Amino acid sequence: IGRQSEELVRIALQELKDQKRILDFRQKDEPGSDFRVMLLDGKETALQVKSSFRGERRHNDRYPGTPVVVTGHKRRNAYHYNPEKIRPAAMNRLVRRIKSQLVAVLSIDASLR
């Protein structure tokens, strides 16, 4: 579950970087953080990826203050097991939703969309 969720977030972060809405990011799997994101103001922030809201609540209890993005995919969805099998239109919708969450949790200027 975690790797698929992180891959979806990596795609969304790359799009934000390509759009020059963030400077850079790197995957950094450490306690309480899956990514480090360099914002346009030069500040770097941790980012945690979760596939469920229950996981988000547990993370917030253990690591308050670290931004969390929830991919929210369910076990019954085919892309949960094999993200390469998801239809392009569905993938685009999912990545757009994740990008919107990233903009909110990282306080990225939404007007730059």
PALONU-106853 format. One record per atom (N, C-alpha, C): residue number from 0; residue in three letters; x, y, z. Coordinates in steps of 0.001 Angstrom, whole numbers, padded with zeros to 6 digits. Example, Ala and Ser with C-alpha at 12.3 -4.5 7.8 and 13.67 -1.06 7.14 Angstrom:
# PALONU-106853
<0 'Ala' <013190 -005690 007800>>,
<0 'Ala' <012300 -004500 007800>>,
<0 'Ala' <013200 -003300 007800>>,
<1 'Ser' <012850 -002250 007080>>,
<1 'Ser' <013670 -001060 007140>>,
<1 'Ser' <012900 000030 007870>>,
END
This chain:
# PALONU-106853
<0 'Ile' <000839 -001193 000000>>,
<0 'Ile' <000000 000000 000000>>,
<0 'Ile' <000873 001243 000000>>,
<1 'Gly' <001863 001269 000871>>,
<1 'Gly' <002692 002452 001023>>,
<1 'Gly' <003428 002843 -000238>>,
<2 'Arg' <003975 001873 -000930>>,
<2 'Arg' <004741 002202 -002146>>,
<2 'Arg' <003857 002779 -003236>>,
<3 'Gln' <002646 002224 -003415>>,
<3 'Gln' <001737 002764 -004425>>,
<3 'Gln' <001330 004191 -004069>>,
<4 'Ser' <001038 004420 -002795>>,
<4 'Ser' <000662 005764 -002348>>,
<4 'Ser' <001810 006740 -002568>>,
<5 'Glu' <003014 006335 -002214>>,
<5 'Glu' <004175 007210 -002390>>,
<5 'Glu' <004439 007490 -003865>>,
<6 'Glu' <004207 006513 -004728>>,
<6 'Glu' <004406 006737 -006169>>,
<6 'Glu' <003411 007768 -006704>>,
<7 'Leu' <002164 007692 -006260>>,
<7 'Leu' <001164 008683 -006685>>,
<7 'Leu' <001572 010087 -006230>>,
<8 'Val' <002054 010200 -005007>>,
<8 'Val' <002483 011506 -004491>>,
<8 'Val' <003737 011973 -005227>>,
<9 'Arg' <004644 011060 -005553>>,
<9 'Arg' <005845 011434 -006302>>,
<9 'Arg' <005460 012026 -007661>>,
<10 'Ile' <004489 011422 -008335>>,
<10 'Ile' <004022 011942 -009624>>,
<10 'Ile' <003456 013356 -009444>>,
<11 'Ala' <002633 013544 -008416>>,
<11 'Ala' <002032 014859 -008159>>,
<11 'Ala' <003105 015895 -007812>>,
<12 'Leu' <004091 015516 -006996>>,
<12 'Leu' <005175 016447 -006659>>,
<12 'Leu' <005997 016808 -007900>>,
<13 'Gln' <006234 015838 -008769>>,
<13 'Gln' <006985 016129 -009990>>,
<13 'Gln' <006226 017128 -010858>>,
<14 'Glu' <004909 016979 -010940>>,
<14 'Glu' <004106 017944 -011704>>,
<14 'Glu' <004208 019334 -011084>>,
<15 'Leu' <004149 019421 -009753>>,
<15 'Leu' <004292 020723 -009095>>,
<15 'Leu' <005674 021325 -009368>>,
<16 'Lys' <006692 020500 -009381>>,
<16 'Lys' <008042 020977 -009688>>,
<16 'Lys' <008113 021451 -011140>>,
<17 'Asp' <007563 020667 -012064>>,
<17 'Asp' <007559 021046 -013478>>,
<17 'Asp' <006813 022357 -013707>>,
<18 'Gln' <005795 022612 -012889>>,
<18 'Gln' <005016 023853 -012982>>,
<18 'Gln' <005671 025000 -012211>>,
<19 'Lys' <006843 024718 -011618>>,
<19 'Lys' <007600 025695 -010834>>,
<19 'Lys' <006817 026210 -009627>>,
<20 'Arg' <006056 025303 -009011>>,
<20 'Arg' <005303 025643 -007813>>,
<20 'Arg' <006035 025197 -006561>>,
<21 'Ile' <007022 024305 -006730>>,
<21 'Ile' <007976 023951 -005679>>,
<21 'Ile' <009354 023925 -006336>>,
<22 'Leu' <010400 024087 -005528>>,
<22 'Leu' <011752 024059 -006086>>,
<22 'Leu' <012218 022637 -006365>>,
<23 'Asp' <011985 021752 -005409>>,
<23 'Asp' <012485 020390 -005551>>,
<23 'Asp' <011843 019503 -004488>>,
<24 'Phe' <012083 018211 -004591>>,
<24 'Phe' <011650 017256 -003582>>,
<24 'Phe' <012549 016038 -003685>>,
<25 'Arg' <012579 015290 -002608>>,
<25 'Arg' <013287 014011 -002627>>,
<25 'Arg' <012580 013050 -001685>>,
<26 'Gln' <012610 011793 -002070>>,
<26 'Gln' <012017 010770 -001226>>,
<26 'Gln' <013006 010462 -000121>>,
<27 'Lys' <012532 010463 001095>>,
<27 'Lys' <013402 010271 002245>>,
<27 'Lys' <012601 009520 003288>>,
<28 'Asp' <012639 008221 003215>>,
<28 'Asp' <011846 007399 004122>>,
<28 'Asp' <012513 007346 005489>>,
<29 'Glu' <011983 008147 006398>>,
<29 'Glu' <012476 008196 007766>>,
<29 'Glu' <011268 008265 008688>>,
<30 'Pro' <011441 008031 009973>>,
<30 'Pro' <010286 008065 010875>>,
<30 'Pro' <009513 009391 010772>>,
<31 'Gly' <008226 009284 010456>>,
<31 'Gly' <007358 010456 010374>>,
<31 'Gly' <007442 011227 009086>>,
<32 'Ser' <008202 010754 008095>>,
<32 'Ser' <008374 011516 006859>>,
<32 'Ser' <008736 010599 005699>>,
<33 'Asp' <008041 010772 004573>>,
<33 'Asp' <008348 010019 003356>>,
<33 'Asp' <009068 010870 002314>>,
<34 'Phe' <008838 012181 002339>>,
<34 'Phe' <009448 013103 001382>>,
<34 'Phe' <009961 014336 002108>>,
<35 'Arg' <010925 015005 001500>>,
<35 'Arg' <011345 016347 001884>>,
<35 'Arg' <011039 017221 000676>>,
<36 'Val' <010355 018343 000912>>,
<36 'Val' <009930 019227 -000166>>,
<36 'Val' <010550 020594 000050>>,
<37 'Met' <011203 021102 -000987>>,
<37 'Met' <011796 022440 -000952>>,
<37 'Met' <010797 023409 -001584>>,
<38 'Leu' <010308 024329 -000760>>,
<38 'Leu' <009313 025298 -001208>>,
<38 'Leu' <009978 026466 -001927>>,
<39 'Leu' <009186 027276 -002603>>,
<39 'Leu' <009729 028393 -003372>>,
<39 'Leu' <010449 029424 -002523>>,
<40 'Asp' <010092 029524 -001247>>,
<40 'Asp' <010770 030484 -000373>>,
<40 'Asp' <012088 029935 000175>>,
<41 'Gly' <012468 028724 -000280>>,
<41 'Gly' <013723 028120 000148>>,
<41 'Gly' <013606 027245 001381>>,
<42 'Lys' <012453 027272 002025>>,
<42 'Lys' <012264 026428 003211>>,
<42 'Lys' <012031 024985 002783>>,
<43 'Glu' <012524 024066 003594>>,
<43 'Glu' <012320 022643 003345>>,
<43 'Glu' <011374 022101 004400>>,
<44 'Thr' <010439 021265 003980>>,
<44 'Thr' <009481 020698 004916>>,
<44 'Thr' <009347 019197 004692>>,
<45 'Ala' <009058 018491 005763>>,
<45 'Ala' <008793 017053 005680>>,
<45 'Ala' <007373 016850 005167>>,
<46 'Leu' <007141 015689 004581>>,
<46 'Leu' <005812 015321 004105>>,
<46 'Leu' <005622 013832 004323>>,
<47 'Gln' <004509 013460 004947>>,
<47 'Gln' <004178 012055 005185>>,
<47 'Gln' <003043 011654 004261>>,
<48 'Val' <003103 010456 003718>>,
<48 'Val' <002075 009925 002832>>,
<48 'Val' <001348 008793 003551>>,
<49 'Lys' <000032 008843 003515>>,
<49 'Lys' <-000796 007787 004099>>,
<49 'Lys' <-001867 007390 003096>>,
<50 'Ser' <-002312 006147 003160>>,
<50 'Ser' <-003355 005678 002253>>,
<50 'Ser' <-004734 005705 002898>>,
<51 'Ser' <-004812 006075 004188>>,
<51 'Ser' <-006110 006108 004868>>,
<51 'Ser' <-006139 007245 005886>>,
<52 'Phe' <-007356 007658 006210>>,
<52 'Phe' <-007510 008709 007219>>,
<52 'Phe' <-007180 008187 008607>>,
<53 'Arg' <-007379 006904 008834>>,
<53 'Arg' <-006980 006313 010115>>,
<53 'Arg' <-005457 006418 010279>>,
<54 'Gly' <-004729 006119 009200>>,
<54 'Gly' <-003273 006260 009230>>,
<54 'Gly' <-002854 007696 009464>>,
<55 'Glu' <-003607 008635 008880>>,
<55 'Glu' <-003319 010058 009097>>,
<55 'Glu' <-003496 010423 010567>>,
<56 'Arg' <-004572 009947 011184>>,
<56 'Arg' <-004806 010250 012605>>,
<56 'Arg' <-003690 009696 013477>>,
<57 'Arg' <-003290 008451 013209>>,
<57 'Arg' <-002190 007857 013989>>,
<57 'Arg' <-000900 008641 013794>>,
<58 'His' <-000633 009040 012552>>,
<58 'His' <000574 009820 012285>>,
<58 'His' <000538 011152 013045>>,
<59 'Asn' <-000601 011838 012995>>,
<59 'Asn' <-000723 013138 013663>>,
<59 'Asn' <-000551 013009 015173>>,
<60 'Asp' <-000953 011889 015746>>,
<60 'Asp' <-000740 011658 017179>>,
<60 'Asp' <000748 011517 017490>>,
<61 'Arg' <001468 010829 016621>>,
<61 'Arg' <002899 010561 016862>>,
<61 'Arg' <003806 011700 016395>>,
<62 'Tyr' <003434 012365 015303>>,
<62 'Tyr' <004284 013406 014702>>,
<62 'Tyr' <003463 014663 014411>>,
<63 'Pro' <002972 015317 015440>>,
<63 'Pro' <002158 016515 015199>>,
<63 'Pro' <002982 017579 014478>>,
<64 'Gly' <002334 018261 013553>>,
<64 'Gly' <003011 019339 012842>>,
<64 'Gly' <003634 018936 011526>>,
<65 'Thr' <003769 017634 011253>>,
<65 'Thr' <004295 017198 009968>>,
<65 'Thr' <003136 017063 008990>>,
<66 'Pro' <003165 017779 007867>>,
<66 'Pro' <002069 017694 006894>>,
<66 'Pro' <001868 016262 006390>>,
<67 'Val' <000606 015913 006172>>,
<67 'Val' <000236 014578 005701>>,
<67 'Val' <-000654 014718 004474>>,
<68 'Val' <-000406 013897 003474>>,
<68 'Val' <-001309 013797 002330>>,
<68 'Val' <-001856 012374 002320>>,
<69 'Val' <-003188 012270 002128>>,
<69 'Val' <-003862 010972 002154>>,
<69 'Val' <-004307 010640 000739>>,
<70 'Thr' <-003770 009538 000207>>,
<70 'Thr' <-004147 009145 -001150>>,
<70 'Thr' <-005533 008523 -001174>>,
<71 'Gly' <-005926 007854 -000099>>,
<71 'Gly' <-007295 007381 000066>>,
<71 'Gly' <-007733 006268 -000865>>,
<72 'His' <-006800 005531 -001473>>,
<72 'His' <-007286 004454 -002330>>,
<72 'His' <-007647 003227 -001503>>,
<73 'Lys' <-008572 002475 -002017>>,
<73 'Lys' <-009147 001330 -001289>>,
<73 'Lys' <-008598 000021 -001835>>,
<74 'Arg' <-008664 -001008 -001017>>,
<74 'Arg' <-008179 -002334 -001423>>,
<74 'Arg' <-008906 -002867 -002652>>,
<75 'Arg' <-010158 -002522 -002839>>,
<75 'Arg' <-010907 -003099 -003953>>,
<75 'Arg' <-010509 -002497 -005305>>,
<76 'Asn' <-009788 -001372 -005300>>,
<76 'Asn' <-009383 -000766 -006557>>,
<76 'Asn' <-008193 -001504 -007159>>,
<77 'Ala' <-008249 -001755 -008448>>,
<77 'Ala' <-007194 -002520 -009121>>,
<77 'Ala' <-005836 -001839 -009017>>,
<78 'Tyr' <-005809 -000504 -009071>>,
<78 'Tyr' <-004514 000180 -009048>>,
<78 'Tyr' <-003829 000073 -007694>>,
<79 'His' <-004606 -000327 -006676>>,
<79 'His' <-003987 -000538 -005369>>,
<79 'His' <-002905 -001613 -005474>>,
<80 'Tyr' <-003178 -002636 -006229>>,
<80 'Tyr' <-002232 -003732 -006381>>,
<80 'Tyr' <-001263 -003503 -007534>>,
<81 'Asn' <-001695 -002823 -008577>>,
<81 'Asn' <-000845 -002599 -009738>>,
<81 'Asn' <-001183 -001242 -010358>>,
<82 'Pro' <-000477 -000168 -009936>>,
<82 'Pro' <-000832 001161 -010430>>,
<82 'Pro' <-000666 001316 -011934>>,
<83 'Glu' <000111 000446 -012584>>,
<83 'Glu' <000265 000539 -014030>>,
<83 'Glu' <-001025 000180 -014770>>,
<84 'Lys' <-001944 -000509 -014089>>,
<84 'Lys' <-003179 -000941 -014732>>,
<84 'Lys' <-004297 000107 -014670>>,
<85 'Ile' <-004091 001178 -013960>>,
<85 'Ile' <-005142 002193 -013860>>,
<85 'Ile' <-005258 002934 -015190>>,
<86 'Arg' <-006467 003245 -015591>>,
<86 'Arg' <-006703 003978 -016840>>,
<86 'Arg' <-006126 005384 -016721>>,
<87 'Pro' <-005591 005915 -017819>>,
<87 'Pro' <-004980 007252 -017773>>,
<87 'Pro' <-005911 008337 -017228>>,
<88 'Ala' <-007174 008324 -017608>>,
<88 'Ala' <-008103 009355 -017128>>,
<88 'Ala' <-008281 009255 -015617>>,
<89 'Ala' <-008397 008034 -015106>>,
<89 'Ala' <-008545 007853 -013662>>,
<89 'Ala' <-007271 008271 -012941>>,
<90 'Met' <-006116 007945 -013512>>,
<90 'Met' <-004840 008345 -012920>>,
<90 'Met' <-004736 009866 -012871>>,
<91 'Asn' <-005130 010533 -013947>>,
<91 'Asn' <-005077 012001 -013978>>,
<91 'Asn' <-005956 012610 -012900>>,
<92 'Arg' <-007153 012060 -012718>>,
<92 'Arg' <-008053 012572 -011660>>,
<92 'Arg' <-007437 012374 -010285>>,
<93 'Leu' <-006871 011209 -010059>>,
<93 'Leu' <-006266 010900 -008765>>,
<93 'Leu' <-005072 011818 -008492>>,
<94 'Val' <-004214 012007 -009471>>,
<94 'Val' <-003050 012885 -009292>>,
<94 'Val' <-003498 014327 -009072>>,
<95 'Arg' <-004537 014788 -009784>>,
<95 'Arg' <-005059 016149 -009568>>,
<95 'Arg' <-005554 016321 -008140>>,
<96 'Arg' <-006249 015293 -007623>>,
<96 'Arg' <-006758 015363 -006241>>,
<96 'Arg' <-005597 015420 -005254>>,
<97 'Ile' <-004576 014623 -005483>>,
<97 'Ile' <-003410 014624 -004600>>,
<97 'Ile' <-002679 015960 -004690>>,
<98 'Lys' <-002555 016517 -005897>>,
<98 'Lys' <-001918 017838 -006045>>,
<98 'Lys' <-002680 018898 -005261>>,
<99 'Ser' <-004005 018840 -005291>>,
<99 'Ser' <-004806 019806 -004522>>,
<99 'Ser' <-004524 019681 -003032>>,
<100 'Gln' <-004408 018450 -002549>>,
<100 'Gln' <-004067 018249 -001139>>,
<100 'Gln' <-002682 018810 -000835>>,
<101 'Leu' <-001725 018552 -001730>>,
<101 'Leu' <-000368 019058 -001522>>,
<101 'Leu' <-000355 020579 -001444>>,
<102 'Val' <-001086 021224 -002343>>,
<102 'Val' <-001165 022686 -002328>>,
<102 'Val' <-001683 023173 -000980>>,
<103 'Ala' <-002687 022480 -000443>>,
<103 'Ala' <-003267 022886 000836>>,
<103 'Ala' <-002324 022606 002007>>,
<104 'Val' <-001814 021383 002111>>,
<104 'Val' <-001028 021038 003296>>,
<104 'Val' <000350 021696 003301>>,
<105 'Leu' <000870 022027 002120>>,
<105 'Leu' <002183 022680 002050>>,
<105 'Leu' <002058 024196 001894>>,
<106 'Ser' <000832 024704 001887>>,
<106 'Ser' <000567 026137 001736>>,
<106 'Ser' <001199 026703 000469>>,
<107 'Ile' <001084 025950 -000621>>,
<107 'Ile' <001552 026415 -001924>>,
<107 'Ile' <000486 027349 -002483>>,
<108 'Asp' <000903 028442 -003087>>,
<108 'Asp' <-000033 029422 -003614>>,
<108 'Asp' <-000925 028792 -004675>>,
<109 'Ala' <-002183 028557 -004352>>,
<109 'Ala' <-003110 027894 -005258>>,
<109 'Ala' <-003419 028724 -006495>>,
<110 'Ser' <-003163 030019 -006465>>,
<110 'Ser' <-003456 030850 -007621>>,
<110 'Ser' <-002501 030600 -008783>>,
<111 'Leu' <-001419 029864 -008553>>,
<111 'Leu' <-000459 029601 -009616>>,
<111 'Leu' <-000870 028431 -010493>>,
<112 'Arg' <-001974 027781 -010199>>,
<112 'Arg' <-002400 026607 -010968>>,
<112 'Arg' <-002536 026873 -012401>>,
END
